[in-house]
Each structure stands twice: as structure tokens, then as C-alpha cells.
């Protein structure tokens, strides 16, 4: 978690706690809140997953991270940048 905080400059702690992760898992894409990896939604495409992540991030005014299967961050987006 400290790694995520440093990436976001420590501006709004609730953004770090309510960040939305979009991650490839096998043939699917999963979406979950930071710290709630066991409670996720599954989608067939990255576009569907990003659409859902956008809805969640708008609600929490938080960020979205696209993460690869190894856990490396591919992209960071703020709640108003998700397309």
C-alpha cells in the first residue's frame, strides 16, 4: 500500500483506499477495489471492465489502475480520465 500512496502523492488518502483495479486473470478481466481482491467482478473484455471501473471510480472519485497478471501497473487514471 505504501507504494501506491507514493504514486499518488499522498493527496487524498480516500482515493488510495478506494482505488479501482482492472486486472487480466486468465482469459477474463476482473475489477475490484484496493484491499478487496477476493470480492471482484469478471468481464470478458477490457472495455467492459473499464466501463465498470469507471462507474465505481466516479462514485468514489478515486483512481483506476490497469494491472497486468504479474501485478505491475500498466496505467494509472483518475476517475475523470477513464474512457
One Martini backbone bead per residue (centre of mass of N, CA, C, O) as a GRO file, in nm:
protein
   83
    1UNK     BB    1   0.056   0.063  -0.019
    2UNK     BB    2   0.293   0.266  -0.010
    3UNK     BB    3   0.339   0.266  -0.315
    4UNK     BB    4   0.067   0.399  -0.389
    5UNK     BB    5   0.097   0.660  -0.229
    6UNK     BB    6   0.346   0.764  -0.385
    7UNK     BB    7   0.199   0.778  -0.667
    8UNK     BB    8  -0.029   0.994  -0.531
    9UNK     BB    9   0.111   1.205  -0.323
   10UNK     BB   10  -0.100   1.201  -0.072
   11UNK     BB   11  -0.357   1.369  -0.120
   12UNK     BB   12  -0.604   1.137  -0.116
   13UNK     BB   13  -0.659   0.873   0.081
   14UNK     BB   14  -0.937   0.767  -0.032
   15UNK     BB   15  -0.824   0.695  -0.311
   16UNK     BB   16  -0.647   0.462  -0.223
   17UNK     BB   17  -0.871   0.294  -0.075
   18UNK     BB   18  -1.075   0.330  -0.356
   19UNK     BB   19  -0.940   0.190  -0.561
   20UNK     BB   20  -0.936   0.066  -0.900
   21UNK     BB   21  -0.902  -0.257  -1.040
   22UNK     BB   22  -0.757  -0.377  -1.350
   23UNK     BB   23  -0.737  -0.733  -1.438
   24UNK     BB   24  -0.579  -0.995  -1.562
   25UNK     BB   25  -0.751  -1.332  -1.576
   26UNK     BB   26  -0.666  -1.500  -1.801
   27UNK     BB   27  -0.945  -1.449  -2.014
   28UNK     BB   28  -1.006  -1.228  -1.810
   29UNK     BB   29  -1.157  -0.950  -1.637
   30UNK     BB   30  -1.098  -0.765  -1.338
   31UNK     BB   31  -1.284  -0.599  -1.065
   32UNK     BB   32  -1.153  -0.397  -0.787
   33UNK     BB   33  -1.086  -0.304  -0.477
   34UNK     BB   34  -0.874  -0.200  -0.274
   35UNK     BB   35  -0.839  -0.475  -0.050
   36UNK     BB   36  -1.069  -0.657  -0.245
   37UNK     BB   37  -0.974  -0.919  -0.420
   38UNK     BB   38  -1.214  -1.134  -0.344
   39UNK     BB   39  -1.412  -0.890  -0.459
   40UNK     BB   40  -1.517  -0.957  -0.784
   41UNK     BB   41  -1.547  -0.877  -1.125
   42UNK     BB   42  -1.634  -1.024  -1.443
   43UNK     BB   43  -1.485  -0.999  -1.776
   44UNK     BB   44  -1.423  -1.039  -2.122
   45UNK     BB   45  -1.333  -0.733  -2.142
   46UNK     BB   46  -1.165  -0.439  -2.105
   47UNK     BB   47  -1.403  -0.248  -2.169
   48UNK     BB   48  -1.600  -0.356  -1.959
   49UNK     BB   49  -1.414  -0.313  -1.715
   50UNK     BB   50  -1.375  -0.005  -1.753
   51UNK     BB   51  -1.668   0.073  -1.729
   52UNK     BB   52  -1.699  -0.026  -1.436
   53UNK     BB   53  -1.463   0.132  -1.314
   54UNK     BB   54  -1.583   0.408  -1.380
   55UNK     BB   55  -1.833   0.389  -1.202
   56UNK     BB   56  -1.680   0.350  -0.935
   57UNK     BB   57  -1.486   0.599  -0.949
   58UNK     BB   58  -1.710   0.811  -0.957
   59UNK     BB   59  -1.833   0.746  -0.682
   60UNK     BB   60  -1.534   0.783  -0.525
   61UNK     BB   61  -1.326   0.962  -0.658
   62UNK     BB   62  -1.110   0.775  -0.805
   63UNK     BB   63  -0.891   0.547  -0.915
   64UNK     BB   64  -0.734   0.373  -1.195
   65UNK     BB   65  -0.589   0.045  -1.247
   66UNK     BB   66  -0.381  -0.118  -1.465
   67UNK     BB   67  -0.307  -0.470  -1.437
   68UNK     BB   68  -0.110  -0.720  -1.453
   69UNK     BB   69  -0.054  -1.052  -1.371
   70UNK     BB   70   0.214  -0.952  -1.197
   71UNK     BB   71   0.125  -0.647  -1.074
   72UNK     BB   72   0.182  -0.445  -1.284
   73UNK     BB   73   0.162  -0.121  -1.386
   74UNK     BB   74   0.020   0.018  -1.682
   75UNK     BB   75  -0.214   0.222  -1.560
   76UNK     BB   76  -0.318   0.556  -1.472
   77UNK     BB   77  -0.635   0.686  -1.343
   78UNK     BB   78  -0.868   0.903  -1.311
   79UNK     BB   79  -1.206   0.928  -1.279
   80UNK     BB   80  -1.204   1.141  -1.542
   81UNK     BB   81  -1.015   0.946  -1.753
   82UNK     BB   82  -1.204   0.729  -1.811
   83UNK     BB   83  -1.303   0.538  -2.127
   0.00000   0.00000   0.00000
